[in-house]
Amino acid sequence: MTATRDGELEQRVALLRRFRELLVEQRGKFERYLAVLDHERADIESGDVDRLVAHVEIEEQVVSEIYTFQKAIDPLDELYRSAFAASPGARDADRAEVPALKAALEELKAEVIRRNGENRVLLGTRMALLRGEIAAFRNPAASRRSVYAGAGEGGIVDISG
């Protein structure tokens, strides 16, 4: 009976450790996403379109990684909740760390959403400014007369040689 209980405890501890590792890794991905958002903001403010495009591509990769990673975390979260709901045996320090990591992830998610919204507003403002500049742009050559305007109409040219 104790061998079964010990094996069960070892499985729970392994599950807890793996779940904690995934949460820490996910936190790193969110921190990377925040760094990309910071770079995007600087690119928007400086008007560097090429760098902005590069950072948007990186952002798409990071978001894809986060969603893919979340697919692995969700089943472990369910297992964690069912295994540790009311079971003794796991160290309290280990069990307390997971909710703290989950809370930190939620804070990072909220920060990502906030900064992403700020970047969207900033980009929208920048685009409106550029649209206004384009609309106000007048071609200086459009009002000039062509150098050929007073030359008269064309005539017949003999090209037979």
Residue frames as a rotation matrix with the C-alpha (Angstrom) as fourth column:
MET 1
0.573 0.820 0.000 0.00
0.820 -0.573 0.000 0.00
0.000 0.000 -1.000 0.00
THR 2
0.517 -0.433 -0.739 2.83
0.112 -0.821 0.560 2.39
-0.849 -0.372 -0.376 0.83
ALA 3
-0.583 -0.717 0.382 4.62
0.462 0.094 0.882 1.53
-0.668 0.691 0.276 -2.44
THR 4
-0.076 0.655 0.752 1.50
0.970 -0.126 0.207 2.56
0.230 0.745 -0.626 -4.35
ARG 5
0.831 0.400 -0.387 1.17
0.512 -0.821 0.253 5.68
-0.216 -0.408 -0.887 -2.28
ASP 6
0.061 -0.898 -0.436 4.87
0.171 -0.421 0.891 6.50
-0.983 -0.129 0.128 -2.77
GLY 7
-0.621 -0.244 0.745 4.55
0.733 0.156 0.662 5.95
-0.278 0.957 0.082 -6.53
GLU 8
0.367 0.848 0.383 1.48
0.895 -0.434 0.103 8.18
0.254 0.305 -0.918 -6.59
LEU 9
0.716 -0.171 -0.676 3.32
0.297 -0.803 0.517 10.84
-0.632 -0.571 -0.524 -4.62
GLU 10
-0.387 -0.921 0.045 6.27
0.353 -0.103 0.930 10.67
-0.852 0.376 0.365 -7.01
GLN 11
-0.335 0.359 0.871 3.90
0.934 0.004 0.358 11.11
0.125 0.933 -0.337 -9.97
ARG 12
0.741 0.662 -0.109 2.32
0.670 -0.724 0.162 14.13
0.028 -0.193 -0.981 -8.34
VAL 13
0.368 -0.698 -0.614 5.69
0.169 -0.599 0.783 15.67
-0.914 -0.392 -0.102 -7.59
ALA 14
-0.616 -0.581 0.532 6.82
0.592 0.104 0.799 15.04
-0.519 0.808 0.280 -11.19
LEU 15
0.099 0.760 0.643 3.60
0.953 -0.259 0.160 16.59
0.287 0.597 -0.749 -12.46
LEU 16
0.819 0.203 -0.536 4.07
0.440 -0.822 0.362 19.58
-0.367 -0.532 -0.763 -10.21
ARG 17
-0.088 -0.944 -0.318 7.65
0.232 -0.330 0.915 20.09
-0.969 0.007 0.249 -11.32
ARG 18
-0.610 -0.117 0.784 6.77
0.778 0.101 0.620 19.82
-0.151 0.988 0.029 -15.02
PHE 19
0.446 0.855 0.263 3.83
0.863 -0.489 0.126 22.17
0.236 0.171 -0.957 -14.61
ARG 20
0.651 -0.290 -0.701 6.03
0.275 -0.771 0.574 24.67
-0.707 -0.567 -0.422 -12.77
GLU 21
-0.457 -0.874 0.165 8.69
0.436 -0.059 0.898 24.42
-0.775 0.482 0.408 -15.52
LEU 22
-0.312 0.424 0.850 6.10
0.929 -0.053 0.367 25.12
0.201 0.904 -0.377 -18.21
LEU 23
0.755 0.626 -0.197 4.74
0.656 -0.728 0.200 28.09
-0.018 -0.280 -0.960 -16.31
VAL 24
0.256 -0.762 -0.595 8.23
0.195 -0.562 0.804 29.54
-0.947 -0.322 0.005 -15.90
GLU 25
-0.656 -0.494 0.570 8.89
0.612 0.092 0.785 29.01
-0.440 0.864 0.242 -19.60
GLN 26
0.142 0.805 0.577 5.59
0.942 -0.288 0.171 30.66
0.304 0.519 -0.799 -20.50
ARG 27
0.737 0.052 -0.674 6.51
0.411 -0.826 0.385 33.61
-0.537 -0.561 -0.630 -18.29
GLY 28
-0.323 -0.935 -0.150 9.74
0.284 -0.247 0.927 33.95
-0.903 0.257 0.345 -20.28
LYS 29
-0.505 0.209 0.838 7.76
0.862 0.068 0.502 34.00
0.048 0.976 -0.214 -23.52
PHE 30
0.630 0.777 0.023 5.52
0.767 -0.626 0.138 36.77
0.122 -0.069 -0.990 -22.21
GLU 31
0.431 -0.566 -0.703 8.57
0.226 -0.686 0.691 38.77
-0.874 -0.456 -0.168 -21.12
ARG 32
-0.654 -0.632 0.417 10.01
0.528 0.015 0.849 38.35
-0.543 0.775 0.323 -24.63
TYR 33
-0.019 0.754 0.656 6.70
0.959 -0.171 0.224 39.55
0.281 0.634 -0.721 -26.06
LEU 34
0.779 0.278 -0.562 6.85
0.497 -0.819 0.285 42.64
-0.381 -0.502 -0.777 -23.85
ALA 35
-0.165 -0.923 -0.347 10.36
0.224 -0.378 0.899 43.38
-0.961 0.070 0.269 -25.13
VAL 36
-0.628 0.007 0.778 9.14
0.776 0.088 0.625 43.08
-0.064 0.996 -0.061 -28.74
LEU 37
0.473 0.869 0.147 6.26
0.864 -0.490 0.116 45.45
0.173 0.072 -0.982 -27.94
ASP 38
0.482 -0.396 -0.782 8.78
0.284 -0.773 0.567 47.96
-0.829 -0.496 -0.260 -26.56
HIS 39
-0.635 -0.755 0.164 10.80
0.352 -0.095 0.931 47.74
-0.687 0.649 0.326 -29.78
GLU 40
-0.247 0.636 0.731 7.64
0.949 0.006 0.316 48.17
0.196 0.772 -0.605 -31.84
ARG 41
0.706 0.524 -0.476 6.75
0.639 -0.761 0.110 51.29
-0.304 -0.382 -0.873 -29.91
ALA 42
0.003 -0.805 -0.593 10.18
0.088 -0.591 0.802 52.77
-0.996 -0.054 0.069 -30.58
ASP 43
-0.743 -0.259 0.617 9.85
0.586 0.194 0.787 51.86
-0.323 0.946 0.007 -34.26
ILE 44
0.228 0.905 0.359 6.43
0.962 -0.266 0.060 53.52
0.150 0.331 -0.932 -34.49
GLU 45
0.700 0.033 -0.714 7.70
0.370 -0.871 0.322 56.65
-0.612 -0.489 -0.622 -32.78
SER 46
-0.268 -0.898 -0.350 10.79
-0.013 -0.360 0.933 56.85
-0.963 0.255 0.084 -35.00
GLY 47
0.531 0.565 -0.632 8.86
-0.644 -0.216 -0.734 56.03
-0.551 0.796 0.250 -38.17
ASP 48
-0.572 -0.791 -0.215 11.22
-0.777 0.439 0.451 53.17
-0.262 0.425 -0.866 -39.08
VAL 49
0.429 0.870 -0.245 8.89
-0.899 0.382 -0.216 51.04
-0.095 0.313 0.945 -41.17
ASP 50
0.135 -0.436 -0.890 11.41
-0.482 0.756 -0.443 48.33
0.866 0.489 -0.108 -42.03
ARG 51
-0.878 -0.475 0.059 12.27
-0.258 0.365 -0.894 47.67
0.404 -0.800 -0.443 -38.39
LEU 52
-0.333 0.845 0.418 8.58
-0.852 -0.080 -0.518 47.80
-0.404 -0.529 0.746 -37.47
VAL 53
0.488 0.493 -0.721 7.80
-0.787 0.606 -0.118 45.12
0.378 0.625 0.683 -40.06
ALA 54
-0.323 -0.695 -0.642 10.63
-0.227 0.716 -0.660 42.96
0.919 -0.067 -0.389 -38.70
HIS 55
-0.925 -0.020 0.378 9.36
-0.379 0.046 -0.924 43.35
0.001 -0.999 -0.050 -35.14
VAL 56
0.070 0.997 0.032 5.79
-0.970 0.075 -0.229 42.57
-0.231 -0.015 0.973 -36.18
GLU 57
0.302 -0.035 -0.953 7.04
-0.515 0.835 -0.194 39.33
0.802 0.549 0.235 -37.74
ILE 58
-0.773 -0.597 -0.215 8.84
-0.091 0.439 -0.894 38.48
0.628 -0.671 -0.394 -34.49
GLU 59
-0.606 0.627 0.490 5.68
-0.754 -0.257 -0.605 39.34
-0.254 -0.736 0.628 -32.58
GLU 60
0.370 0.773 -0.515 3.66
-0.887 0.459 0.053 36.93
0.278 0.437 0.855 -34.72
GLN 61
-0.115 -0.504 -0.856 6.17
-0.145 0.861 -0.488 34.15
0.983 0.068 -0.172 -33.97
VAL 62
-0.941 -0.270 0.204 6.10
-0.217 0.016 -0.976 34.85
0.260 -0.963 -0.073 -30.22
VAL 63
-0.229 0.937 0.265 2.30
-0.943 -0.147 -0.298 34.92
-0.241 -0.318 0.917 -30.12
SER 64
0.393 0.318 -0.863 2.21
-0.630 0.776 -0.001 31.63
0.670 0.544 0.505 -32.03
GLU 65
-0.542 -0.670 -0.507 4.66
-0.010 0.608 -0.794 30.13
0.840 -0.426 -0.336 -29.51
ILE 66
-0.826 0.268 0.496 2.54
-0.558 -0.271 -0.784 31.36
-0.075 -0.924 0.374 -26.61
TYR 67
0.201 0.975 -0.099 -0.65
-0.979 0.197 -0.051 29.82
-0.030 0.108 0.994 -28.01
THR 68
0.239 -0.192 -0.952 1.10
-0.338 0.903 -0.267 26.54
0.910 0.385 0.151 -28.82
PHE 69
-0.789 -0.608 -0.092 2.63
-0.077 0.247 -0.966 26.45
0.610 -0.755 -0.242 -25.37
GLN 70
-0.504 0.678 0.534 -0.73
-0.855 -0.305 -0.420 27.20
-0.122 -0.669 0.734 -23.78
LYS 71
0.406 0.650 -0.642 -2.12
-0.735 0.650 0.193 24.06
0.543 0.393 0.742 -25.41
ALA 72
-0.172 -0.546 -0.820 0.44
0.177 0.802 -0.571 22.05
0.969 -0.243 -0.041 -23.42
ILE 73
-0.923 -0.222 0.313 -0.17
-0.222 -0.356 -0.908 23.96
0.313 -0.908 0.279 -20.20
ASP 74
-0.181 0.954 0.239 -3.97
-0.922 -0.248 0.296 23.64
0.341 -0.167 0.925 -20.13
PRO 75
0.490 0.384 -0.783 -4.08
-0.156 0.922 0.355 19.81
0.858 -0.052 0.512 -19.76
LEU 76
-0.441 -0.715 -0.542 -1.36
0.498 0.308 -0.811 19.94
0.747 -0.627 0.221 -17.10
ASP 77
-0.766 0.247 0.593 -3.34
-0.536 -0.755 -0.377 22.61
0.354 -0.607 0.711 -15.28
GLU 78
0.327 0.938 -0.119 -6.35
-0.753 0.334 0.567 20.27
0.571 -0.096 0.815 -15.21
LEU 79
0.302 -0.306 -0.903 -4.19
0.334 0.921 -0.200 17.39
0.893 -0.241 0.381 -13.97
TYR 80
-0.760 -0.639 0.119 -2.62
0.158 -0.360 -0.919 19.64
0.630 -0.680 0.375 -11.36
ARG 81
-0.418 0.677 0.606 -5.98
-0.835 -0.550 0.038 20.79
0.359 -0.490 0.794 -10.05
SER 82
0.599 0.699 -0.391 -7.38
-0.500 0.708 0.498 17.27
0.625 -0.103 0.774 -9.88
ALA 83
0.179 -0.613 -0.770 -4.24
0.441 0.749 -0.494 15.76
0.879 -0.251 0.405 -8.33
PHE 84
-0.764 -0.616 -0.192 -3.62
0.470 -0.326 -0.820 18.47
0.443 -0.717 0.538 -5.75
ALA 85
-0.049 0.834 0.550 -7.15
-0.104 -0.551 0.828 19.58
0.993 -0.017 0.113 -4.94
ALA 86
0.622 0.297 0.725 -7.27
-0.730 -0.116 0.674 18.01
0.284 -0.948 0.144 -1.52
SER 87
0.778 -0.356 -0.518 -4.32
0.313 0.934 -0.172 15.68
0.545 -0.028 0.838 -1.46
PRO 88
0.786 -0.603 0.134 -1.63
-0.429 -0.376 0.821 15.77
-0.445 -0.703 -0.554 1.19
GLY 89
0.644 -0.609 0.463 1.90
0.591 0.780 0.206 14.82
-0.486 0.141 0.862 0.46
ALA 90
0.302 -0.567 0.766 3.33
0.704 -0.409 -0.580 17.45
0.642 0.715 0.276 -1.85
ARG 91
-0.537 -0.566 -0.626 5.52
0.836 -0.460 -0.301 20.00
-0.117 -0.685 0.719 -0.21
ASP 92
0.461 0.769 -0.443 3.59
0.717 -0.616 -0.324 23.14
-0.522 -0.168 -0.836 0.67
ALA 93
-0.126 -0.587 -0.800 6.36
-0.131 -0.789 0.600 25.31
-0.983 0.181 0.022 -0.80
ASP 94
-0.930 -0.190 0.314 5.97
0.248 0.305 0.919 23.55
-0.271 0.933 -0.237 -4.17
ARG 95
-0.184 0.954 0.237 2.20
0.983 0.176 0.056 23.85
0.012 0.243 -0.970 -4.08
ALA 96
0.415 0.334 -0.846 2.37
0.478 -0.871 -0.109 27.55
-0.774 -0.360 -0.522 -3.16
GLU 97
-0.550 -0.747 -0.374 4.75
0.042 -0.472 0.881 28.33
-0.834 0.469 0.290 -6.00
VAL 98
-0.673 0.321 0.667 2.33
0.739 0.324 0.590 27.33
-0.027 0.890 -0.455 -8.77
PRO 99
0.464 0.885 -0.043 -0.42
0.880 -0.466 -0.093 29.81
-0.103 0.005 -0.995 -7.83
ALA 100
0.293 -0.440 -0.849 2.23
0.113 -0.866 0.488 32.54
-0.949 -0.239 -0.204 -7.55
LEU 101
-0.789 -0.587 0.184 3.51
0.204 0.032 0.978 31.68
-0.580 0.809 0.094 -11.05
LYS 102
-0.283 0.776 0.564 -0.03
0.954 0.167 0.248 31.65
0.098 0.608 -0.788 -12.40
ALA 103
0.627 0.490 -0.606 -0.69
0.598 -0.801 -0.028 35.05
-0.499 -0.345 -0.795 -10.84
ALA 104
-0.195 -0.785 -0.588 2.53
-0.037 -0.593 0.804 36.42
-0.980 0.179 0.087 -12.36
LEU 105
-0.793 -0.041 0.607 1.46
0.568 0.310 0.763 35.08
-0.219 0.950 -0.222 -15.76
GLU 106
0.244 0.959 0.148 -1.91
0.970 -0.237 -0.061 36.79
-0.023 0.158 -0.987 -15.44
GLU 107
0.479 -0.153 -0.864 -0.17
0.212 -0.935 0.283 40.07
-0.852 -0.319 -0.416 -14.61
LEU 108
-0.639 -0.766 -0.076 2.11
0.042 -0.133 0.990 39.67
-0.768 0.629 0.117 -17.62
LYS 109
-0.454 0.566 0.688 -0.89
0.891 0.304 0.337 38.92
-0.018 0.766 -0.643 -19.85
ALA 110
0.603 0.712 -0.359 -2.60
0.724 -0.678 -0.126 42.09
-0.333 -0.184 -0.925 -18.62
GLU 111
0.114 -0.671 -0.733 0.57
-0.048 -0.741 0.670 44.09
-0.992 -0.041 -0.116 -19.26
VAL 112
-0.788 -0.369 0.493 0.89
0.412 0.279 0.867 42.63
-0.458 0.887 -0.068 -22.76
ILE 113
0.010 0.890 0.456 -2.70
0.999 -0.030 0.036 43.54
0.045 0.455 -0.889 -23.56
ARG 114
0.645 0.215 -0.734 -2.22
0.410 -0.907 0.095 47.06
-0.645 -0.363 -0.673 -22.20
ARG 115
-0.238 -0.842 -0.485 1.00
-0.125 -0.469 0.875 47.71
-0.963 0.268 0.006 -24.15
ASN 116
-0.689 0.068 0.722 -0.39
0.678 0.413 0.608 46.15
-0.257 0.908 -0.330 -27.30
GLY 117
0.411 0.908 0.074 -3.37
0.903 -0.395 -0.170 48.51
-0.125 0.137 -0.983 -27.04
GLU 118
0.450 -0.334 -0.828 -1.06
0.062 -0.913 0.402 51.49
-0.891 -0.233 -0.391 -26.54
ASN 119
-0.656 -0.748 0.097 0.95
0.102 0.040 0.994 50.50
-0.748 0.662 0.050 -29.62
ARG 120
-0.316 0.628 0.711 -2.24
0.946 0.265 0.187 50.17
-0.071 0.732 -0.677 -31.68
VAL 121
0.714 0.574 -0.402 -3.37
0.576 -0.807 -0.129 53.64
-0.398 -0.139 -0.907 -30.64
LEU 122
0.096 -0.787 -0.609 0.08
-0.132 -0.617 0.776 55.07
-0.987 0.005 -0.163 -31.35
LEU 123
-0.758 -0.363 0.542 0.21
0.416 0.370 0.830 53.35
-0.502 0.855 -0.130 -34.74
GLY 124
0.130 0.898 0.420 -3.30
0.988 -0.082 -0.131 54.58
-0.083 0.432 -0.898 -35.59
THR 125
0.693 0.054 -0.719 -2.29
0.207 -0.970 0.127 58.14
-0.691 -0.237 -0.683 -34.70
ARG 126
-0.341 -0.915 -0.218 0.87
-0.108 -0.192 0.975 57.85
-0.934 0.356 -0.034 -36.77
MET 127
-0.598 0.186 0.780 -1.07
0.756 0.453 0.472 56.47
-0.266 0.872 -0.412 -39.75
ALA 128
0.552 0.834 -0.020 -3.64
0.800 -0.536 -0.271 59.27
-0.236 0.134 -0.962 -39.52
LEU 129
0.388 -0.514 -0.765 -0.80
-0.095 -0.848 0.521 61.81
-0.917 -0.129 -0.378 -39.47
LEU 130
-0.689 -0.687 0.232 0.79
0.108 0.219 0.970 60.22
-0.717 0.693 -0.076 -42.54
ARG 131
-0.165 0.718 0.676 -2.55
0.975 0.223 0.002 60.13
-0.150 0.659 -0.737 -44.36
GLY 132
0.737 0.426 -0.526 -2.95
0.419 -0.897 -0.139 63.84
-0.531 -0.118 -0.839 -43.64
GLU 133
-0.075 -0.862 -0.501 0.54
-0.229 -0.474 0.850 64.56
-0.970 0.179 -0.162 -44.95
ILE 134
-0.729 -0.159 0.665 -0.17
0.523 0.497 0.693 62.57
-0.441 0.853 -0.279 -48.12
ALA 135
0.259 0.915 0.309 -3.50
0.952 -0.189 -0.240 64.34
-0.162 0.356 -0.920 -48.66
ALA 136
0.749 0.002 -0.662 -1.83
0.111 -0.986 0.122 67.73
-0.653 -0.165 -0.739 -48.18
PHE 137
-0.297 -0.941 0.165 1.04
0.316 0.067 0.946 66.88
-0.901 0.333 0.278 -50.49
ARG 138
0.831 0.453 -0.324 1.00
-0.123 -0.418 -0.900 68.88
-0.543 0.788 -0.291 -53.70
ASN 139
0.277 -0.726 0.629 3.21
0.885 0.448 0.128 67.95
-0.375 0.521 0.767 -56.59
PRO 140
0.074 -0.281 -0.957 5.26
0.028 -0.959 0.283 71.08
-0.997 -0.048 -0.063 -57.36
ALA 141
-0.894 -0.448 0.017 5.71
0.012 0.012 1.000 70.00
-0.448 0.894 -0.006 -60.97
ALA 142
-0.303 0.859 0.413 1.97
0.896 0.404 -0.183 69.69
-0.324 0.315 -0.892 -61.52
SER 143
0.574 0.578 -0.580 1.45
0.408 -0.816 -0.410 73.46
-0.710 -0.002 -0.704 -61.78
ARG 144
-0.294 -0.756 -0.585 4.34
-0.311 -0.504 0.806 74.08
-0.904 0.419 -0.087 -64.17
ARG 145
0.763 0.459 -0.455 3.89
-0.555 0.104 -0.826 74.05
-0.332 0.882 0.334 -67.86
SER 146
0.575 -0.533 0.621 5.74
0.535 0.819 0.207 71.44
-0.619 0.213 0.756 -69.78
VAL 147
-0.294 -0.763 -0.576 8.76
-0.146 -0.560 0.816 72.60
-0.945 0.324 0.053 -71.78
TYR 148
-0.900 -0.012 0.436 7.00
0.400 0.372 0.837 71.12
-0.172 0.928 -0.330 -74.79
ALA 149
-0.077 0.971 -0.228 3.73
0.664 -0.121 -0.738 72.96
-0.744 -0.208 -0.635 -74.21
GLY 150
0.396 0.241 -0.886 4.50
-0.284 -0.886 -0.367 75.82
-0.874 0.397 -0.282 -76.62
ALA 151
-0.635 -0.759 0.144 6.15
-0.133 0.291 0.947 73.70
-0.761 0.583 -0.286 -79.31
GLY 152
-0.237 0.626 -0.743 2.96
-0.969 -0.208 0.134 73.35
-0.071 0.751 0.656 -81.27
GLU 153
0.681 0.559 0.474 1.41
-0.497 0.827 -0.261 70.25
-0.538 -0.058 0.841 -82.59
GLY 154
-0.192 -0.770 0.609 3.34
0.007 0.620 0.785 67.40
-0.981 0.155 -0.113 -84.04
GLY 155
0.257 0.218 -0.942 3.86
-0.906 -0.285 -0.313 67.04
-0.337 0.933 0.124 -87.72
ILE 156
0.998 0.057 0.041 4.69
-0.035 0.907 -0.419 64.30
-0.061 0.417 0.907 -90.14
VAL 157
0.184 -0.980 0.080 8.17
-0.739 -0.084 0.668 62.93
-0.648 -0.182 -0.740 -89.87
ASP 158
0.732 -0.013 -0.681 9.72
-0.562 0.551 -0.616 61.02
0.383 0.834 0.396 -92.76
ILE 159
0.312 -0.610 0.728 11.54
-0.665 0.407 0.626 58.02
-0.678 -0.680 -0.279 -91.35
SER 160
0.964 0.136 0.229 11.99
0.051 0.749 -0.660 56.20
-0.261 0.648 0.715 -94.64
GLY 161
0.456 -0.889 -0.042 15.51
0.263 0.090 0.961 57.44
-0.850 -0.449 0.275 -94.90
